[in-house]
Amino acid sequence: MSPVLIALLIPFAGTALGSAFVFFMRKDMPLWVTKILLGFASGVMVAASVWSLLIPAMEMPGGVWPVTIGLLLGFAFLLLIDYITPHLHPVGGEEGPRSHLSKTAKLALAVTIHNLPEGMAVGVAIAGALSSDVGMSVAGAIALSLGIAIQNVPEGAIISMPLRAAGNTRTRAFAVGALSGIVEPIGGALVLLLASVVTPIMPYLLAFAAGAMLYVVVEELVPEASDGPHSNLATIGFAIGFSLMMVLDVVMG
């Protein structure tokens, strides 16, 4: 199997692995475990955004302004999607715009929305590694993919467990959680298909992917992790996740 295909599929495998927790755990995930997982996922995503996306983007021609523009566009894109799309936030259950979709459908839609920029980020990193003009490595792209996959493990569990608690069968909860990650290799593959167009605007796209990922952290993960008891465990989880992703990127990049 080629390194490119491996890098595209690793994040989806992480989501599926996390969703499989529903077969081994009771209906309700303990709150303290949820807090640790939320913090861990936040740390991984922040570190991946900085080391795998923003810093490489700033080292490309153009300096800080393309990175700033791309970062803000990434935030704006996710903000717009969150505003116009009916969904449930993955953990807190807060609803977006009103619709007649079922709770399960809204939850699946929310996860799909938030997984898309992660898949695009992997695709952008791979495109950069394949281009001789960008200076990114295939190992660095795989490190980003692996970091997102690690982040997706707790995310998959956080999605499938509430679906099980809401009355869905274990198989259905697993299927919805796992399939929510299928958009990641699809998004990455679409970026690669447009690689000839992507390369000239690589700094913008790397920063865009970082902005979209950071939006998810700020809007979804951190508020839920810091609300209520056991917020200190979320902080510890963040530190571990951030450190792990930083080491992965430095060692493999």
KOLBA-583532 format. One record per residue (C-alpha): residue number from 1; residue in three letters; x, y, z. Coordinates in Angstrom, 2 decimals, always signed. Last residue first. Layout:
KOLBA-583532
ATOM   num   residu        px        py        pz
ATOM   NUM      ALA         X         Y         Z
...
end
This chain:
KOLBA-583532
ATOM   num   residu        px        py        pz
ATOM   253      GLY     +8.90    +15.72    +10.07
ATOM   252      MET     +8.81    +12.31    +11.75
ATOM   251      VAL    +10.57    +13.21    +15.02
ATOM   250      VAL     +9.43    +16.84    +15.17
ATOM   249      ASP     +5.82    +16.07    +14.16
ATOM   248      LEU     +5.47    +13.10    +16.46
ATOM   247      VAL     +7.00    +14.99    +19.39
ATOM   246      MET     +4.58    +17.90    +18.95
ATOM   245      MET     +1.64    +15.51    +18.61
ATOM   244      LEU     +2.53    +13.78    +21.88
ATOM   243      SER     +3.14    +17.04    +23.73
ATOM   242      PHE     -0.20    +18.53    +22.68
ATOM   241      GLY     -2.10    +15.36    +23.58
ATOM   240      ILE     -0.45    +15.05    +26.98
ATOM   239      ALA     -0.96    +18.72    +27.84
ATOM   238      PHE     -4.58    +18.64    +26.68
ATOM   237      GLY     -5.29    +15.51    +28.74
ATOM   236      ILE     -3.88    +17.24    +31.82
ATOM   235      THR     -6.11    +20.24    +31.17
ATOM   234      ALA     -9.11    +17.95    +30.68
ATOM   233      LEU     -8.30    +16.32    +34.01
ATOM   232      ASN     -8.32    +19.77    +35.64
ATOM   231      SER    -11.81    +20.31    +34.20
ATOM   230      HIS    -12.98    +17.40    +36.35
ATOM   229      PRO    -16.24    +19.11    +37.35
ATOM   228      GLY    -18.31    +21.50    +35.24
ATOM   227      ASP    -17.40    +23.17    +31.94
ATOM   226      SER    -13.72    +23.13    +30.91
ATOM   225      ALA    -13.91    +20.15    +28.54
ATOM   224      GLU    -17.19    +21.25    +26.98
ATOM   223      PRO    -15.89    +24.75    +26.29
ATOM   222      VAL    -12.53    +23.37    +25.01
ATOM   221      LEU    -13.96    +20.82    +22.57
ATOM   220      GLU    -16.66    +22.54    +20.57
ATOM   219      GLU    -16.12    +26.17    +19.62
ATOM   218      VAL    -12.43    +26.62    +20.44
ATOM   217      VAL    -11.24    +23.18    +19.31
ATOM   216      VAL    -13.51    +23.06    +16.26
ATOM   215      TYR    -12.38    +26.54    +15.26
ATOM   214      LEU     -8.75    +25.44    +15.65
ATOM   213      MET     -9.32    +22.73    +13.03
ATOM   212      ALA    -10.87    +25.18    +10.56
ATOM   211      GLY     -8.09    +27.70    +11.13
ATOM   210      ALA     -5.40    +25.07    +10.63
ATOM   209      ALA     -7.01    +23.89     +7.38
ATOM   208      PHE     -7.13    +27.49     +6.13
ATOM   207      ALA     -3.48    +27.99     +7.16
ATOM   206      LEU     -2.40    +25.02     +5.07
ATOM   205      LEU     -4.63    +26.18     +2.23
ATOM   204      TYR     -3.35    +29.77     +2.19
ATOM   203      PRO     +0.28    +28.67     +2.32
ATOM   202      MET     -0.35    +26.14     -0.51
ATOM   201      ILE     -1.81    +28.64     -2.97
ATOM   200      PRO     +0.56    +27.84     -5.83
ATOM   199      THR     +0.47    +24.09     -5.01
ATOM   198      VAL     -3.32    +23.64     -4.85
ATOM   197      VAL     -4.14    +24.11     -8.53
ATOM   196      SER     -1.81    +21.33     -9.68
ATOM   195      ALA     -2.88    +19.29     -6.64
ATOM   194      LEU     -6.58    +19.39     -7.54
ATOM   193      LEU     -6.91    +15.60     -7.43
ATOM   192      LEU     -4.90    +15.70     -4.21
ATOM   191      VAL     -7.44    +18.03     -2.59
ATOM   190      LEU    -10.26    +15.70     -3.59
ATOM   189      ALA     -8.37    +12.74     -2.10
ATOM   188      GLY     -8.00    +14.50     +1.25
ATOM   187      GLY    -11.69    +15.32     +1.40
ATOM   186      ILE    -12.64    +11.73     +0.58
ATOM   185      PRO    -10.10    +10.38     +3.07
ATOM   184      GLU    -11.71    +12.58     +5.76
ATOM   183      VAL    -15.36    +12.19     +4.72
ATOM   182      ILE    -15.27     +8.57     +5.85
ATOM   181      GLY    -14.94     +9.74     +9.47
ATOM   180      SER    -18.66    +10.02    +10.16
ATOM   179      LEU    -18.87     +6.45     +8.90
ATOM   178      ALA    -17.21     +5.20    +12.07
ATOM   177      GLY    -19.54     +6.99    +14.49
ATOM   176      VAL    -22.69     +6.12    +12.54
ATOM   175      ALA    -21.63     +2.47    +12.19
ATOM   174      PHE    -20.61     +2.13    +15.84
ATOM   173      ALA    -23.91     +3.55    +17.10
ATOM   172      ARG    -25.81     +1.32    +14.69
ATOM   171      THR    -23.94     -1.79    +15.82
ATOM   170      ARG    -24.32     -0.94    +19.51
ATOM   169      THR    -28.05     -0.47    +19.05
ATOM   168      ASN    -29.44     +3.04    +19.34
ATOM   167      GLY    -31.24     +4.05    +22.54
ATOM   166      ALA    -29.85     +7.52    +23.31
ATOM   165      ALA    -27.08     +5.93    +25.42
ATOM   164      ARG    -25.82     +4.16    +22.30
ATOM   163      LEU    -25.73     +7.45    +20.39
ATOM   162      PRO    -24.00     +9.05    +23.37
ATOM   161      MET    -21.29     +6.33    +23.20
ATOM   160      SER    -20.76     +6.50    +19.44
ATOM   159      ILE    -19.79    +10.18    +19.27
ATOM   158      ILE    -17.44    +10.50    +22.25
ATOM   157      ALA    -15.88     +7.19    +21.27
ATOM   156      GLY    -15.16     +8.41    +17.74
ATOM   155      GLU    -13.75    +11.66    +19.12
ATOM   154      PRO    -11.52     +9.74    +21.53
ATOM   153      VAL     -9.98     +7.84    +18.59
ATOM   152      ASN    -10.13    +10.80    +16.19
ATOM   151      GLN     -7.36    +12.71    +18.00
ATOM   150      ILE     -5.02     +9.78    +17.49
ATOM   149      ALA     -6.06     +9.70    +13.82
ATOM   148      ILE     -5.40    +13.45    +13.51
ATOM   147      GLY     -1.90    +12.90    +14.90
ATOM   146      LEU     -1.31     +9.99    +12.56
ATOM   145      SER     -2.32    +12.07     +9.54
ATOM   144      LEU     -0.07    +14.92    +10.67
ATOM   143      ALA     +2.82    +12.49    +11.14
ATOM   142      ILE     +2.05    +10.96     +7.72
ATOM   141      ALA     +2.35    +14.42     +6.16
ATOM   140      GLY     +5.64    +14.99     +7.98
ATOM   139      ALA     +6.97    +11.65     +6.78
ATOM   138      VAL     +6.03    +12.62     +3.22
ATOM   137      SER     +8.17    +15.71     +3.66
ATOM   136      MET     +7.35    +19.38     +3.06
ATOM   135      GLY     +9.63    +21.53     +0.90
ATOM   134      VAL     +7.04    +23.34     -1.19
ATOM   133      ASP     +8.53    +23.50     -4.69
ATOM   132      SER     +9.25    +19.79     -5.17
ATOM   131      SER     +5.58    +18.99     -4.74
ATOM   130      LEU     +4.68    +15.55     -3.40
ATOM   129      ALA     +5.13    +16.67     +0.22
ATOM   128      GLY     +2.92    +19.71     -0.34
ATOM   127      ALA     +0.19    +17.57     -1.89
ATOM   126      ILE     +0.44    +15.23     +1.10
ATOM   125      ALA     +0.09    +18.14     +3.54
ATOM   124      VAL     -2.88    +19.55     +1.59
ATOM   123      GLY     -4.59    +16.15     +1.59
ATOM   122      VAL     -4.01    +15.74     +5.32
ATOM   121      ALA     -5.47    +19.19     +5.98
ATOM   120      MET     -8.43    +18.45     +3.71
ATOM   119      GLY     -9.21    +15.36     +5.78
ATOM   118      GLU     -9.11    +17.45     +8.94
ATOM   117      PRO    -11.23    +20.14     +7.28
ATOM   116      LEU    -13.92    +17.53     +6.53
ATOM   115      ASN    -14.04    +15.96     +9.98
ATOM   114      HIS    -15.94    +18.86    +11.56
ATOM   113      ILE    -18.76    +18.80     +9.04
ATOM   112      THR    -19.03    +15.01     +9.22
ATOM   111      VAL    -19.20    +15.17    +13.01
ATOM   110      ALA    -22.04    +17.68    +12.91
ATOM   109      LEU    -23.94    +15.72    +10.27
ATOM   108      ALA    -23.77    +12.54    +12.33
ATOM   107      LEU    -25.17    +14.39    +15.34
ATOM   106      LYS    -27.95    +15.92    +13.29
ATOM   105      ALA    -28.87    +12.54    +11.80
ATOM   104      THR    -28.94    +10.88    +15.23
ATOM   103      LYS    -31.14    +13.64    +16.64
ATOM   102      SER    -33.57    +13.23    +13.77
ATOM   101      LEU    -33.81    +15.89    +11.07
ATOM   100      HIS    -36.89    +18.09    +11.07
ATOM    99      SER    -34.90    +21.32    +11.24
ATOM    98      ARG    -34.11    +24.22    +13.56
ATOM    97      PRO    -30.75    +25.93    +13.23
ATOM    96      GLY    -27.97    +24.50    +15.45
ATOM    95      GLU    -28.74    +22.44    +18.50
ATOM    94      GLU    -26.72    +22.12    +21.67
ATOM    93      GLY    -26.07    +18.46    +22.48
ATOM    92      GLY    -22.94    +19.15    +24.49
ATOM    91      VAL    -20.78    +16.46    +23.00
ATOM    90      PRO    -21.02    +16.32    +19.21
ATOM    89      HIS    -22.82    +19.65    +18.70
ATOM    88      LEU    -26.19    +18.85    +17.20
ATOM    87      HIS    -26.92    +19.82    +13.64
ATOM    86      PRO    -28.88    +22.05    +11.28
ATOM    85      THR    -26.44    +23.77     +8.89
ATOM    84      ILE    -26.44    +27.53     +8.31
ATOM    83      TYR    -24.56    +28.77    +11.38
ATOM    82      ASP    -22.10    +25.92    +11.83
ATOM    81      ILE    -21.20    +26.07     +8.14
ATOM    80      LEU    -20.65    +29.84     +8.37
ATOM    79      LEU    -18.47    +29.52    +11.47
ATOM    78      LEU    -16.55    +26.70     +9.81
ATOM    77      PHE    -15.80    +28.89     +6.78
ATOM    76      ALA    -14.98    +31.97     +8.86
ATOM    75      PHE    -12.40    +30.12    +10.97
ATOM    74      GLY    -10.72    +28.74     +7.87
ATOM    73      LEU    -10.86    +32.16     +6.18
ATOM    72      LEU     -9.12    +33.68     +9.19
ATOM    71      LEU     -6.29    +31.16     +8.98
ATOM    70      GLY     -5.94    +31.57     +5.21
ATOM    69      ILE     -5.65    +35.36     +5.50
ATOM    68      THR     -3.10    +35.15     +8.30
ATOM    67      VAL     -1.05    +32.51     +6.49
ATOM    66      PRO     -1.09    +34.50     +3.25
ATOM    65      TRP     +0.06    +37.55     +5.27
ATOM    64      VAL     +2.86    +35.94     +7.29
ATOM    63      GLY     +5.49    +35.36     +4.67
ATOM    62      GLY     +4.81    +35.13     +0.96
ATOM    61      PRO     +7.21    +32.35     +0.03
ATOM    60      MET     +6.91    +29.29     +2.29
ATOM    59      GLU     +8.26    +29.10     +5.83
ATOM    58      MET     +5.04    +30.59     +7.20
ATOM    57      ALA     +3.03    +27.69     +5.77
ATOM    56      PRO     +5.36    +25.12     +7.39
ATOM    55      ILE     +4.79    +26.85    +10.78
ATOM    54      LEU     +1.00    +27.04    +10.34
ATOM    53      LEU     +0.28    +23.47     +9.21
ATOM    52      SER     +2.19    +20.63    +10.87
ATOM    51      TRP     +3.63    +22.44    +13.89
ATOM    50      VAL     +0.80    +24.85    +14.74
ATOM    49      SER     -2.36    +23.08    +13.57
ATOM    48      ALA     -1.04    +19.68    +14.66
ATOM    47      ALA     -0.27    +21.07    +18.13
ATOM    46      VAL     -3.76    +22.55    +18.44
ATOM    45      MET     -5.43    +19.36    +17.17
ATOM    44      VAL     -3.47    +17.06    +19.49
ATOM    43      GLY     -4.14    +19.22    +22.53
ATOM    42      SER     -7.86    +19.46    +21.84
ATOM    41      ALA     -8.17    +15.69    +21.40
ATOM    40      PHE     -6.42    +15.12    +24.72
ATOM    39      GLY     -8.63    +17.63    +26.52
ATOM    38      LEU    -11.79    +16.06    +25.16
ATOM    37      LEU    -10.54    +12.57    +26.00
ATOM    36      ILE     -9.64    +13.56    +29.57
ATOM    35      LYS    -13.02    +15.21    +30.07
ATOM    34      THR    -14.91    +12.22    +28.68
ATOM    33      VAL    -13.03     +9.90    +31.03
ATOM    32      TRP    -13.96    +12.09    +33.99
ATOM    31      LEU    -17.60    +12.10    +32.95
ATOM    30      PRO    -17.83     +8.31    +32.86
ATOM    29      MET    -19.09     +7.06    +29.46
ATOM    28      ASP    -22.73     +6.05    +29.68
ATOM    27      LYS    -23.93     +2.93    +27.90
ATOM    26      ARG    -21.33     +0.54    +29.25
ATOM    25      MET    -18.05     +0.01    +27.46
ATOM    24      PHE    -16.72     -2.75    +25.20
ATOM    23      PHE    -18.87     -2.64    +22.07
ATOM    22      VAL    -19.23     +1.16    +22.16
ATOM    21      PHE    -15.44     +1.45    +22.16
ATOM    20      ALA    -15.67     +0.53    +18.47
ATOM    19      SER    -16.33     +4.20    +17.66
ATOM    18      GLY    -12.79     +5.00    +18.76
ATOM    17      LEU    -11.32     +2.45    +16.38
ATOM    16      ALA    -13.52     +3.64    +13.51
ATOM    15      THR    -12.44     +7.26    +14.05
ATOM    14      GLY     -8.77     +6.26    +14.15
ATOM    13      ALA     -9.13     +4.16    +10.99
ATOM    12      PHE    -10.62     +7.20     +9.22
ATOM    11      PRO     -7.58     +9.25    +10.25
ATOM    10      ILE     -5.18     +6.57     +8.90
ATOM     9      LEU     -6.86     +6.27     +5.47
ATOM     8      LEU     -5.36     +9.27     +3.65
ATOM     7      ALA     -1.85     +8.78     +5.05
ATOM     6      ILE     -1.93     +5.09     +4.10
ATOM     5      LEU     -3.07     +5.95     +0.57
ATOM     4      VAL     -0.18     +8.40     +0.16
ATOM     3      PRO     +2.34     +5.99     +1.70
ATOM     2      SER     +1.41     +3.40     -0.98
ATOM     1      MET     +0.00     +0.00     +0.00
end
